[in-house]
Every structure is written in C-alpha cells, then in structure tokens.
C-alpha cells in the first residue's frame, strides 16, 4: 500500500518509539531484539494480556496503546518492585499500576519532541485493560502497530489516528 503520512503523525510515531526504546534500554535494561511494523489497513488488533491506552492532543490527536504480554509485564513488575515485599493479594494491583506508570513515563518523555511547534501537548491518564481480546478499528480511524520482541516477552505499540492526519494517497478500500 502506498501511503503518504502527514509529518505530524510521523513525528508522534517517531517520538513515542524513540522514548519507548530509550526507556526500555536505559532505565529497564531491556533490549528490543526485533521489531515488526504494520501500518494502514488493519481492521482488528489482537491485544496482549495488559494494554494501557493514552490519548494525545495538541498538534496531533491520537490514541496510543501499549499492549504487554504477561511475561514482559511480570518482568517489569519484578524490576520496578525490587526489594519490596508485595503481598500476593496485591500483585494484580501493582502490575496494573506499573503498566500505567511505565506508559506515563514513556509518553512524558516524548512530549518535549512533540512540542516543537510551541503548542501545548495534552496526555490523558492511562486506561489499563486486562485480557481485552481485540480492538476493532472505529470507522474512519487508522491503526498502525509496531511490535517489539524482547528476551522477556512482547510489547506492541499501537497508534490510532483519525484519517485526516494522513495524506491524500491513503486508500482504505472499506
């Protein structure tokens, strides 16, 4: 498919992926072993075990979803709670909170790159979904997905943008 992405969409995707890679590599010491992308004609996204969704507003409007498999989420929980004694009945709460905080950190770091126009960037609080199954593409929306494989599991970063952010060459054939 031939697409012409709007510069603002590319800027959002680049900023989020750069901040994600940096946070995982530098702060969490987790390297992305391989990455695969899927842009454009996606009708349904299969979500992993835990998914955090944040809205971005400003020069670009988009939803960004970070979908973690349980192995990766458990490894992140072990990193973030090292040295803490967490009661077993609170593990789920801590895991959900850790996923939300990880996504907040990543998107917080990318706002500097996104604010180049001087316009304010807004972020919604993350919504964390457990075992949500899949996400159907809303009418008029565009899905873009980047999947990162690590030694500890998989992270998908999904961008959901309105079509007016894409150039005139996009064809959904729907």
DAQUI-V130414 format. One record per residue. N is the residue number from 1. PHI is phi in whole degrees, -180 to 180 (NA if undefined). Layout:
n: <N | N>
phi: <PHI | PHI>
//
This chain:
n: <1 | 2 | 3 | 4 | 5 | 6 | 7 | 8 | 9 | 10 | 11 | 12 | 13 | 14 | 15 | 16 | 17 | 18 | 19 | 20 | 21 | 22 | 23 | 24 | 25 | 26 | 27 | 28 | 29 | 30 | 31 | 32 | 33 | 34 | 35 | 36 | 37 | 38 | 39 | 40 | 41 | 42 | 43 | 44 | 45 | 46 | 47 | 48 | 49 | 50 | 51 | 52 | 53 | 54 | 55 | 56 | 57 | 58 | 59 | 60 | 61 | 62 | 63 | 64 | 65 | 66 | 67 | 68 | 69 | 70 | 71 | 72 | 73 | 74 | 75 | 76 | 77 | 78 | 79 | 80 | 81 | 82 | 83 | 84 | 85 | 86 | 87 | 88 | 89 | 90 | 91 | 92 | 93 | 94 | 95 | 96 | 97 | 98 | 99 | 100 | 101 | 102 | 103 | 104 | 105 | 106 | 107 | 108 | 109 | 110 | 111 | 112 | 113 | 114 | 115 | 116 | 117 | 118 | 119 | 120 | 121 | 122 | 123 | 124 | 125 | 126 | 127 | 128 | 129 | 130 | 131 | 132 | 133 | 134 | 135 | 136 | 137 | 138 | 139 | 140 | 141 | 142 | 143 | 144 | 145 | 146 | 147 | 148 | 149 | 150 | 151 | 152 | 153 | 154 | 155 | 156 | 157 | 158 | 159 | 160 | 161 | 162 | 163 | 164 | 165 | 166 | 167 | 168 | 169 | 170 | 171 | 172 | 173 | 174>
phi: <NA | -96 | -125 | -118 | -78 | -62 | -56 | -67 | -68 | -61 | -63 | -65 | -59 | -62 | -64 | -68 | -67 | -62 | -67 | -64 | -60 | -62 | -62 | -67 | -75 | -82 | -82 | -100 | 60 | -117 | -96 | -80 | -80 | -153 | -138 | -129 | -124 | -146 | -116 | 101 | -84 | -115 | -94 | -146 | -111 | -81 | -90 | -84 | -61 | -130 | -131 | -109 | -118 | -130 | -92 | -116 | -131 | 132 | -62 | -132 | -103 | -160 | -105 | -122 | -116 | -112 | -114 | -105 | -79 | -65 | -62 | -67 | -60 | -67 | -66 | -62 | -61 | -63 | -65 | -73 | -115 | -55 | 87 | -95 | -100 | -102 | -59 | -59 | -75 | -112 | -57 | -62 | -58 | -63 | -64 | -64 | -64 | -65 | -64 | -61 | -68 | -60 | -68 | -59 | -62 | -60 | -71 | -62 | -69 | -84 | -64 | -61 | -68 | -83 | -87 | -65 | -82 | 87 | -80 | -68 | -110 | -109 | -127 | -81 | -63 | -71 | -110 | -104 | -111 | -106 | 43 | -75 | 87 | -149 | -124 | -84 | -70 | -65 | -56 | 87 | -92 | -121 | -100 | -135 | -132 | -126 | -106 | -113 | -97 | -126 | -67 | -108 | 146 | -119 | -125 | -105 | -112 | -118 | -110 | -120 | -126 | -73 | -65 | -67 | -81 | -99 | -69 | -70 | -85 | -81 | -127 | -92 | 50 | -114>
//
